[in-house]
Amino acid sequence: MQEIFRSETDPYFNIAAEEYLIRHSVNEICMVWVNKPAVVCGKHQNVFAEVNHKFTWSNNIPVIRRISGGGTVYHDEGNLNYTLILNGKQQNLVDYEEYTKPVLLALKKIGIKAKLHGKSDLVIGDRKFSGNSMHVFKNRVIHHGTLLFSSNIDNLRQALLTDESAYQSKAVRSNRSHVTNISEHLKQNMTFSEFREFFTKFLKDFFNASTGKELTDTEKAIIKKLTTEKYNKWEWNYAYSPAFRKKISGFPQKINTVLTFGVSKGVIESIETESMEHVPDWLNELVYILKNKRFHPDDIREALISCNFANTIDPDRLIEKLF
């Protein structure tokens, strides 16, 4: 196994690096790395339903889809990420119990009793500190996980605070859990840097990994290209979401109407109206105007302010309802 040193904190680059390494390297790899604040969603999730977009957009927190399954997690400078890329027989590559073992043993060494809970979560007591997921490519597997050490828990909760009942979809949903930081359970003080150094050495020793190396300039250039062409794109991070329906009520304010938006590949395919009253013509026109627009605040606002009834409704109120 080869250890790869990782100093980059750009979340787009770091998520892209994993795809590059599983596809274009042959060595088994272990990496420990940190992201600036970001929300990272599983490949098969409806990003619209998983994230509090008001919070992420107002705080410039990117939302990024990874290639592995599983649920949505929050990253920041108090969260340590670890990645294992391993070779084997395709039918025997997925084993959460085996690949989370070094995490549990490392924590035991510093006096913390943790365990695997459910399929892929690690918990201390009844509180989650680590979410894990996998992606298989041919005879290789990525196993990666988060380690909340001193994360901003308030920001984590805000970023993932959503109204799940408003969405209808077959997408994979996250299991919302009570969370905790590893640092809260230490018997002796340890900084994030000290924990990162300790865990990196433990992981390297556990797998008997060879002396670490950095990504080459050529590898970084390829990863940056992948970042630009895929991981920075709305089409991957948002439009890749499975088809869904979102129901809103209370818009317009004075009409007892329920609107149900049908969205596929990030585009509004239909809007159904249910009302106990007469539906005004302009509301039917709104339905016509928004059809085939991206399910995105900018596109919706632009369509509404350019239409004939721009003074009739408040675009920001509709956007607030939708997002």
C-alpha positions as a Markdown table, in Angstrom:
| # | Residue | x | y | z |
|---|---|---|---|---|
| 1 | Met | 0.0 | 0.0 | 0.0 |
| 2 | Gln | 1.1 | 3.5 | -0.8 |
| 3 | Glu | 0.5 | 6.5 | 1.4 |
| 4 | Ile | -0.3 | 9.7 | -0.5 |
| 5 | Phe | 0.3 | 13.0 | 1.3 |
| 6 | Arg | -2.6 | 15.4 | 0.8 |
| 7 | Ser | -2.3 | 19.1 | 1.6 |
| 8 | Glu | -5.1 | 20.4 | -0.7 |
| 9 | Thr | -8.2 | 21.7 | 1.0 |
| 10 | Asp | -10.3 | 22.5 | -2.1 |
| 11 | Pro | -13.3 | 20.2 | -1.8 |
| 12 | Tyr | -13.9 | 20.0 | -5.5 |
| 13 | Phe | -10.3 | 18.9 | -6.1 |
| 14 | Asn | -10.2 | 16.4 | -3.3 |
| 15 | Ile | -13.4 | 14.7 | -4.4 |
| 16 | Ala | -12.2 | 14.5 | -8.0 |
| 17 | Ala | -8.8 | 13.1 | -6.8 |
| 18 | Glu | -10.5 | 10.0 | -5.5 |
| 19 | Glu | -12.1 | 9.2 | -8.8 |
| 20 | Tyr | -8.8 | 9.8 | -10.6 |
| 21 | Leu | -6.8 | 7.6 | -8.3 |
| 22 | Ile | -9.2 | 4.6 | -8.4 |
| 23 | Arg | -9.4 | 4.7 | -12.2 |
| 24 | His | -5.9 | 5.5 | -13.1 |
| 25 | Ser | -3.6 | 4.0 | -10.5 |
| 26 | Val | -2.8 | 0.4 | -9.8 |
| 27 | Asn | -1.4 | 0.6 | -6.2 |
| 28 | Glu | -3.4 | 0.3 | -3.1 |
| 29 | Ile | -3.6 | 3.7 | -1.4 |
| 30 | Cys | -4.3 | 5.3 | 1.9 |
| 31 | Met | -4.8 | 9.0 | 2.3 |
| 32 | Val | -5.8 | 11.4 | 5.1 |
| 33 | Trp | -7.1 | 14.8 | 4.1 |
| 34 | Val | -9.2 | 17.9 | 5.0 |
| 35 | Asn | -11.7 | 20.0 | 3.2 |
| 36 | Lys | -12.8 | 23.6 | 3.6 |
| 37 | Pro | -16.5 | 23.7 | 4.5 |
| 38 | Ala | -18.5 | 21.7 | 2.0 |
| 39 | Val | -21.6 | 19.4 | 1.9 |
| 40 | Val | -20.8 | 16.1 | 0.1 |
| 41 | Cys | -23.7 | 14.0 | -1.1 |
| 42 | Gly | -23.9 | 10.4 | -2.2 |
| 43 | Lys | -24.1 | 9.5 | -5.9 |
| 44 | His | -27.7 | 8.4 | -5.9 |
| 45 | Gln | -29.2 | 11.1 | -3.7 |
| 46 | Asn | -31.5 | 13.9 | -4.5 |
| 47 | Val | -29.3 | 16.9 | -3.6 |
| 48 | Phe | -32.3 | 19.2 | -3.6 |
| 49 | Ala | -33.9 | 17.3 | -0.7 |
| 50 | Glu | -30.7 | 16.6 | 1.3 |
| 51 | Val | -29.3 | 20.2 | 1.7 |
| 52 | Asn | -30.5 | 23.4 | 3.3 |
| 53 | His | -29.7 | 25.5 | 0.3 |
| 54 | Lys | -30.6 | 28.8 | 1.9 |
| 55 | Phe | -27.8 | 28.1 | 4.4 |
| 56 | Thr | -25.2 | 26.8 | 1.9 |
| 57 | Trp | -25.8 | 29.5 | -0.7 |
| 58 | Ser | -25.7 | 32.4 | 1.8 |
| 59 | Asn | -22.5 | 31.0 | 3.4 |
| 60 | Asn | -20.8 | 30.1 | 0.1 |
| 61 | Ile | -20.6 | 26.4 | 1.1 |
| 62 | Pro | -20.3 | 24.2 | -2.0 |
| 63 | Val | -22.5 | 21.1 | -2.5 |
| 64 | Ile | -20.6 | 18.3 | -4.3 |
| 65 | Arg | -21.7 | 14.9 | -5.4 |
| 66 | Arg | -19.2 | 12.0 | -4.9 |
| 67 | Ile | -19.0 | 8.8 | -6.9 |
| 68 | Ser | -19.8 | 6.6 | -3.9 |
| 69 | Gly | -23.2 | 5.8 | -2.5 |
| 70 | Gly | -24.4 | 6.5 | 1.0 |
| 71 | Gly | -25.7 | 9.6 | 2.7 |
| 72 | Thr | -24.9 | 13.3 | 2.9 |
| 73 | Val | -22.1 | 14.5 | 5.1 |
| 74 | Tyr | -20.7 | 17.9 | 6.2 |
| 75 | His | -17.0 | 18.7 | 5.9 |
| 76 | Asp | -15.0 | 21.5 | 7.5 |
| 77 | Glu | -11.5 | 22.0 | 8.9 |
| 78 | Gly | -12.5 | 20.2 | 12.1 |
| 79 | Asn | -13.4 | 17.0 | 10.1 |
| 80 | Leu | -10.7 | 14.5 | 9.1 |
| 81 | Asn | -11.3 | 12.4 | 6.0 |
| 82 | Tyr | -9.7 | 9.1 | 5.3 |
| 83 | Thr | -9.6 | 7.2 | 2.0 |
| 84 | Leu | -8.5 | 3.6 | 1.3 |
| 85 | Ile | -8.3 | 2.3 | -2.2 |
| 86 | Leu | -7.9 | -1.5 | -2.3 |
| 87 | Asn | -7.6 | -4.3 | -4.8 |
| 88 | Gly | -9.3 | -7.6 | -4.7 |
| 89 | Lys | -12.0 | -9.8 | -6.1 |
| 90 | Gln | -15.0 | -7.8 | -7.2 |
| 91 | Gln | -17.5 | -9.9 | -5.2 |
| 92 | Asn | -15.5 | -9.5 | -2.0 |
| 93 | Leu | -14.7 | -5.8 | -2.0 |
| 94 | Val | -17.5 | -4.3 | 0.1 |
| 95 | Asp | -16.8 | -4.9 | 3.8 |
| 96 | Tyr | -17.5 | -2.0 | 6.2 |
| 97 | Glu | -16.6 | -4.0 | 9.2 |
| 98 | Glu | -13.2 | -4.8 | 7.9 |
| 99 | Tyr | -12.3 | -1.3 | 6.5 |
| 100 | Thr | -13.5 | 0.6 | 9.6 |
| 101 | Lys | -11.5 | -1.6 | 11.9 |
| 102 | Pro | -8.4 | 0.7 | 11.9 |
| 103 | Val | -10.5 | 3.7 | 12.9 |
| 104 | Leu | -11.9 | 1.8 | 15.9 |
| 105 | Leu | -8.5 | 0.5 | 16.9 |
| 106 | Ala | -6.9 | 3.9 | 16.6 |
| 107 | Leu | -9.6 | 5.5 | 18.9 |
| 108 | Lys | -9.2 | 2.6 | 21.4 |
| 109 | Lys | -5.5 | 3.5 | 21.6 |
| 110 | Ile | -6.4 | 7.0 | 22.8 |
| 111 | Gly | -9.0 | 5.8 | 25.2 |
| 112 | Ile | -12.2 | 6.1 | 23.2 |
| 113 | Lys | -14.6 | 3.1 | 22.8 |
| 114 | Ala | -16.4 | 3.3 | 19.5 |
| 115 | Lys | -18.3 | 0.8 | 17.4 |
| 116 | Leu | -19.8 | 0.2 | 14.0 |
| 117 | His | -23.6 | 1.0 | 14.0 |
| 118 | Gly | -25.9 | -0.1 | 11.3 |
| 119 | Lys | -24.4 | -0.6 | 7.9 |
| 120 | Ser | -21.7 | 2.1 | 7.8 |
| 121 | Asp | -21.8 | 4.6 | 10.7 |
| 122 | Leu | -19.3 | 4.8 | 13.5 |
| 123 | Val | -20.6 | 5.9 | 16.9 |
| 124 | Ile | -19.5 | 6.8 | 20.4 |
| 125 | Gly | -22.3 | 5.8 | 22.7 |
| 126 | Asp | -25.3 | 6.6 | 20.6 |
| 127 | Arg | -23.8 | 9.5 | 18.7 |
| 128 | Lys | -22.4 | 9.3 | 15.2 |
| 129 | Phe | -18.9 | 10.7 | 14.5 |
| 130 | Ser | -18.2 | 9.0 | 11.2 |
| 131 | Gly | -20.1 | 8.2 | 8.0 |
| 132 | Asn | -18.6 | 5.8 | 5.5 |
| 133 | Ser | -19.3 | 4.8 | 1.9 |
| 134 | Met | -17.8 | 2.8 | -0.9 |
| 135 | His | -17.5 | 2.7 | -4.7 |
| 136 | Val | -16.4 | -0.3 | -6.7 |
| 137 | Phe | -14.5 | 0.1 | -10.0 |
| 138 | Lys | -13.6 | -3.2 | -11.7 |
| 139 | Asn | -11.4 | -5.0 | -9.1 |
| 140 | Arg | -10.8 | -1.9 | -7.0 |
| 141 | Val | -12.8 | -0.3 | -4.2 |
| 142 | Ile | -12.7 | 3.1 | -2.5 |
| 143 | His | -13.7 | 3.0 | 1.1 |
| 144 | His | -13.8 | 6.5 | 2.6 |
| 145 | Gly | -15.1 | 8.1 | 5.7 |
| 146 | Thr | -15.4 | 11.2 | 7.8 |
| 147 | Leu | -14.0 | 11.6 | 11.3 |
| 148 | Leu | -15.7 | 14.5 | 13.2 |
| 149 | Phe | -13.0 | 15.7 | 15.5 |
| 150 | Ser | -13.7 | 19.4 | 16.2 |
| 151 | Ser | -16.2 | 20.3 | 13.5 |
| 152 | Asn | -18.7 | 23.1 | 13.9 |
| 153 | Ile | -21.7 | 21.1 | 14.8 |
| 154 | Asp | -24.1 | 24.0 | 14.5 |
| 155 | Asn | -23.1 | 24.6 | 10.9 |
| 156 | Leu | -23.4 | 20.9 | 10.2 |
| 157 | Arg | -26.9 | 20.8 | 11.5 |
| 158 | Gln | -27.9 | 23.9 | 9.6 |
| 159 | Ala | -26.4 | 22.7 | 6.4 |
| 160 | Leu | -28.4 | 19.4 | 6.6 |
| 161 | Leu | -31.6 | 20.8 | 7.9 |
| 162 | Thr | -34.4 | 20.0 | 5.4 |
| 163 | Asp | -38.1 | 19.3 | 5.2 |
| 164 | Glu | -38.0 | 15.7 | 3.9 |
| 165 | Ser | -41.8 | 15.5 | 3.7 |
| 166 | Ala | -41.9 | 18.0 | 0.9 |
| 167 | Tyr | -40.2 | 15.6 | -1.5 |
| 168 | Gln | -41.3 | 12.5 | -3.3 |
| 169 | Ser | -38.5 | 10.5 | -4.9 |
| 170 | Lys | -36.9 | 7.1 | -5.1 |
| 171 | Ala | -33.5 | 8.6 | -4.3 |
| 172 | Val | -31.3 | 7.3 | -1.5 |
| 173 | Arg | -32.1 | 9.2 | 1.7 |
| 174 | Ser | -29.7 | 10.1 | 4.5 |
| 175 | Asn | -30.2 | 8.6 | 8.0 |
| 176 | Arg | -30.3 | 11.7 | 10.2 |
| 177 | Ser | -28.3 | 11.0 | 13.4 |
| 178 | His | -27.3 | 12.8 | 16.6 |
| 179 | Val | -23.6 | 13.6 | 16.1 |
| 180 | Thr | -20.6 | 14.2 | 18.3 |
| 181 | Asn | -17.0 | 15.3 | 18.0 |
| 182 | Ile | -14.2 | 12.9 | 18.9 |
| 183 | Ser | -12.5 | 15.7 | 20.9 |
| 184 | Glu | -15.4 | 15.7 | 23.4 |
| 185 | His | -14.5 | 12.2 | 24.5 |
| 186 | Leu | -10.8 | 12.5 | 24.9 |
| 187 | Lys | -9.3 | 12.0 | 28.4 |
| 188 | Gln | -6.3 | 14.2 | 27.5 |
| 189 | Asn | -6.4 | 17.3 | 25.3 |
| 190 | Met | -5.3 | 16.8 | 21.7 |
| 191 | Thr | -5.4 | 19.4 | 18.9 |
| 192 | Phe | -6.7 | 18.6 | 15.4 |
| 193 | Ser | -3.2 | 18.7 | 14.0 |
| 194 | Glu | -2.0 | 16.2 | 16.6 |
| 195 | Phe | -5.0 | 13.9 | 16.0 |
| 196 | Arg | -4.3 | 14.1 | 12.2 |
| 197 | Glu | -0.7 | 13.2 | 12.8 |
| 198 | Phe | -1.6 | 10.3 | 15.2 |
| 199 | Phe | -4.3 | 8.8 | 12.9 |
| 200 | Thr | -2.2 | 9.1 | 9.8 |
| 201 | Lys | 0.7 | 7.2 | 11.4 |
| 202 | Phe | -1.7 | 4.6 | 12.8 |
| 203 | Leu | -3.3 | 4.0 | 9.4 |
| 204 | Lys | 0.1 | 3.8 | 7.7 |
| 205 | Asp | 1.4 | 1.3 | 10.3 |
| 206 | Phe | -1.8 | -0.7 | 10.3 |
| 207 | Phe | -1.5 | -1.3 | 6.5 |
| 208 | Asn | 2.3 | -1.3 | 6.5 |
| 209 | Ala | 2.1 | 1.4 | 3.9 |
| 210 | Ser | 5.3 | 2.5 | 2.1 |
| 211 | Thr | 6.8 | 5.9 | 2.5 |
| 212 | Gly | 4.3 | 8.6 | 1.5 |
| 213 | Lys | 4.5 | 10.5 | -1.8 |
| 214 | Glu | 2.7 | 13.6 | -3.1 |
| 215 | Leu | 0.6 | 13.8 | -6.3 |
| 216 | Thr | 2.8 | 14.7 | -9.2 |
| 217 | Asp | 2.2 | 17.9 | -11.2 |
| 218 | Thr | 0.9 | 15.8 | -14.1 |
| 219 | Glu | -1.6 | 14.1 | -11.8 |
| 220 | Lys | -2.7 | 17.4 | -10.3 |
| 221 | Ala | -3.3 | 18.8 | -13.8 |
| 222 | Ile | -5.5 | 15.8 | -14.7 |
| 223 | Ile | -7.5 | 16.1 | -11.5 |
| 224 | Lys | -8.0 | 19.8 | -12.0 |
| 225 | Lys | -9.3 | 19.1 | -15.5 |
| 226 | Leu | -11.7 | 16.5 | -14.1 |
| 227 | Thr | -12.8 | 19.1 | -11.5 |
| 228 | Thr | -13.5 | 21.7 | -14.2 |
| 229 | Glu | -15.3 | 19.2 | -16.5 |
| 230 | Lys | -17.3 | 17.4 | -13.9 |
| 231 | Tyr | -17.2 | 18.3 | -10.2 |
| 232 | Asn | -17.6 | 22.0 | -10.6 |
| 233 | Lys | -20.7 | 21.4 | -12.8 |
| 234 | Trp | -24.3 | 21.9 | -11.9 |
| 235 | Glu | -25.1 | 19.0 | -14.2 |
| 236 | Trp | -23.2 | 16.6 | -11.9 |
| 237 | Asn | -23.8 | 18.0 | -8.5 |
| 238 | Tyr | -27.5 | 18.9 | -8.9 |
| 239 | Ala | -29.1 | 17.7 | -12.2 |
| 240 | Tyr | -27.8 | 14.1 | -11.7 |
| 241 | Ser | -30.3 | 13.8 | -8.9 |
| 242 | Pro | -33.1 | 11.2 | -9.5 |
| 243 | Ala | -36.4 | 12.5 | -10.6 |
| 244 | Phe | -38.5 | 14.0 | -7.8 |
| 245 | Arg | -41.7 | 15.9 | -7.0 |
| 246 | Lys | -41.8 | 18.8 | -4.6 |
| 247 | Lys | -45.1 | 20.0 | -3.2 |
| 248 | Ile | -45.5 | 23.6 | -1.8 |
| 249 | Ser | -48.5 | 25.4 | -0.4 |
| 250 | Gly | -49.1 | 29.0 | 0.7 |
| 251 | Phe | -48.2 | 30.4 | -2.7 |
| 252 | Pro | -49.7 | 32.7 | -3.8 |
| 253 | Gln | -50.6 | 33.9 | -0.3 |
| 254 | Lys | -54.2 | 34.7 | -0.9 |
| 255 | Ile | -55.1 | 31.6 | -2.9 |
| 256 | Asn | -55.6 | 28.2 | -1.3 |
| 257 | Thr | -53.5 | 26.5 | -3.8 |
| 258 | Val | -51.0 | 23.6 | -3.7 |
| 259 | Leu | -48.3 | 23.4 | -6.4 |
| 260 | Thr | -46.5 | 20.2 | -7.2 |
| 261 | Phe | -43.3 | 20.6 | -9.2 |
| 262 | Gly | -42.1 | 17.5 | -11.2 |
| 263 | Val | -38.3 | 17.7 | -11.8 |
| 264 | Ser | -36.2 | 15.4 | -13.9 |
| 265 | Lys | -32.5 | 15.9 | -14.6 |
| 266 | Gly | -32.7 | 19.2 | -12.8 |
| 267 | Val | -35.4 | 20.6 | -15.1 |
| 268 | Ile | -39.0 | 21.4 | -14.3 |
| 269 | Glu | -41.0 | 19.0 | -16.4 |
| 270 | Ser | -44.5 | 19.7 | -14.9 |
| 271 | Ile | -46.3 | 21.8 | -12.4 |
| 272 | Glu | -49.6 | 20.6 | -11.1 |
| 273 | Thr | -52.1 | 22.9 | -9.4 |
| 274 | Glu | -54.6 | 21.9 | -6.8 |
| 275 | Ser | -57.0 | 24.6 | -5.5 |
| 276 | Met | -60.2 | 24.9 | -3.6 |
| 277 | Glu | -60.8 | 28.1 | -5.4 |
| 278 | His | -60.7 | 29.4 | -9.0 |
| 279 | Val | -57.2 | 29.3 | -10.3 |
| 280 | Pro | -56.4 | 32.7 | -11.9 |
| 281 | Asp | -55.2 | 32.8 | -15.5 |
| 282 | Trp | -51.9 | 34.3 | -14.4 |
| 283 | Leu | -51.2 | 31.2 | -12.3 |
| 284 | Asn | -51.7 | 29.0 | -15.3 |
| 285 | Glu | -49.4 | 31.2 | -17.2 |
| 286 | Leu | -46.8 | 30.9 | -14.5 |
| 287 | Val | -47.0 | 27.1 | -14.9 |
| 288 | Tyr | -46.4 | 27.5 | -18.7 |
| 289 | Ile | -43.5 | 29.9 | -18.2 |
| 290 | Leu | -41.6 | 27.8 | -15.7 |
| 291 | Lys | -41.9 | 24.5 | -17.6 |
| 292 | Asn | -38.6 | 23.3 | -19.0 |
| 293 | Lys | -36.6 | 25.8 | -16.8 |
| 294 | Arg | -33.8 | 24.6 | -14.6 |
| 295 | Phe | -34.9 | 24.0 | -11.0 |
| 296 | His | -32.6 | 26.7 | -9.9 |
| 297 | Pro | -33.3 | 30.1 | -8.2 |
| 298 | Asp | -31.5 | 32.1 | -10.8 |
| 299 | Asp | -33.5 | 30.6 | -13.7 |
| 300 | Ile | -36.8 | 30.8 | -11.9 |
| 301 | Arg | -36.3 | 34.4 | -10.8 |
| 302 | Glu | -35.2 | 35.4 | -14.4 |
| 303 | Ala | -38.3 | 33.8 | -15.8 |
| 304 | Leu | -40.7 | 35.4 | -13.4 |
| 305 | Ile | -39.3 | 39.0 | -13.6 |
| 306 | Ser | -39.5 | 38.9 | -17.4 |
| 307 | Cys | -43.1 | 37.7 | -17.6 |
| 308 | Asn | -46.4 | 39.7 | -18.0 |
| 309 | Phe | -47.4 | 39.4 | -14.3 |
| 310 | Ala | -44.1 | 40.4 | -12.8 |
| 311 | Asn | -45.9 | 42.8 | -10.4 |
| 312 | Thr | -48.5 | 40.3 | -9.4 |
| 313 | Ile | -46.2 | 37.9 | -7.5 |
| 314 | Asp | -43.0 | 38.1 | -5.5 |
| 315 | Pro | -40.4 | 35.8 | -7.2 |
| 316 | Asp | -38.4 | 35.7 | -3.9 |
| 317 | Arg | -41.4 | 34.2 | -2.1 |
| 318 | Leu | -41.8 | 31.4 | -4.6 |
| 319 | Ile | -38.0 | 30.7 | -4.5 |
| 320 | Glu | -38.1 | 30.7 | -0.7 |
| 321 | Lys | -40.9 | 28.1 | -0.8 |
| 322 | Leu | -39.0 | 25.9 | -3.3 |
| 323 | Phe | -35.6 | 26.0 | -1.8 |
